[in-house]
């Protein structure tokens, strides 16, 4: 009997990577969905045995899919595959009926163990090698690759923050674009233009790739951050700066580490520089525009459930770095 599989992930790259390590005799019956609503539509039409489900997706996320499966009483083996590896994320999906949880990027051995645990013991066939993509532009597929790599790194950073603060971190879908400096304010669409913000910038370089990480925190976030870190003193500009640096060290360091590990490279980080405190984000960008030209910008907008904490992390890669990054990820697009 043929085993039918549905892979639900908004990343084309992630779907391809997972499909390649499925058992050989499953390959003829693999379905794909780009978001949760698409997956549910397929499940209603097709007899699916296994659903591999991402969590952070547009339109309908993985949590909503799991809840809907219970509501509709749809029977399918669900394995969550996500870069969001926070302890509470694991607990939530297991409570919603998932069989197991695999962190991205998917480890074939872990997948095989899960399949064997339910008496499906087909050996996993490693993906066949093929030539690299010749694409030299930031195509939709290449943008998808950058987004997925960042998604995994972002999940690791969110997990670190969640464990430190004992909270649930709301993870966004990364935004990836090649932009001009004049468009930076549009890249930071999640930051209210009239909000008072504080920002830190930290340079990084390694393996022919260079850039700066820009962390922007709304001033309204400091009170809740101080409470979560058990800071009992009065909030002053100096203590707020200390809190800003703490958050920057956690997020910037862990996101860059996660990206570097996936690209098999390492980054050296410079000293963090305060761009400003208690100013509109547009003023911070304008005052420092000379630092950037045309750039590959990746925006991550973090939030913490039940707290008024909003933090944007913008990775700004130099234009010269884009070619090197494409070469680094080209093998990920092999078919």
C-alpha positions, 0 to 999 in steps of 0.5 A: 500500500502506498504511503501518502505524505503532505509537506506543509511549509511556506518555504519551497526550500524546506519542502524540497529538503524534506521530500528528498529524505523521505523513503524511496517508495514514498516519493510517488505520493508526496503532496505540498502545501504552502500554508495551513489552509492549503494543507487542510484543503488537501487533507479534505480531498486526499487520503493522507497518511503523514503530515509534516507541518511547519509552525510559522506560516502566513494565512494559517500557522501550524498551531491553527492547523493542529487545532483544526485537525482536532475540530474536524476529527481528521486522522493523520500522523502529524510531525511538526518540523520547525525552527521554533524550538522553544520548550513551550512550542514543543509542549503546545504542539504535543498537546494539540496531537502532534506525534513528534517535533523535528527542528530545522534543518531536518536530520534524516536520522531523527526522521527515521527514528520517528518513522520506525517508532510507528512501525514504518521501517522503510530505509531513508534514501539520501538525496541524489546530487545534481548540478547547482542552480545557475541563477545569479539574481535574487529570484523568488527561489533565492529569496526563499532560501535566504528566508528559510535560513534566517527562519532557522536562525531566528528560531534558535535565537527565540529559543535562547530568549524564551529560556532566559526570560521564561516566556513564549516568544512570537516569531515572525516570518522573515522579510527578505529584500534588496533595498536602497538606504532610502527604503529602510523605513519601509523595511521596518514596517512593523515599527510604528513610525511615531514610536520612540525607539532606541537602537544598537548597530553591530558590524560582522564579517567573515568568509567574504560576507560583511554587514551590520545588524541593526536592533531597534527596541521600542521604548515602551518595551523597557519596563517589561524587559526589566521586570522579566530580568528581575531588575528592581532599580529605577529605569534611567537612560543608563539602565535602559542602555544596559537592557538594550545591550543585553537584548542585542547581545542575545539576538544578534549573536545567536541569529548570526551564529545560526546563519553561519552554521548553516552556511558553514562559515563563521562571523567575527563581530565588532563592538556594538554601537549605540545609534540613538535612544528615545528617537523615532526610527526614521531619525535613527536611520536618517542620521546613520544612512551614510553607513549603508548603501544598497543592501540585502536586508532581512527583517525579523520582528520579535514579540513576547506573548502577554508583554508589551515588548516589540523588537526589530532585528535588521540584518544588512548585508553589503551589496558585495556580499550578496554574490558570495551568499548566493554561492554559499547557498547554491548547493541547497537548491540542488535537485 
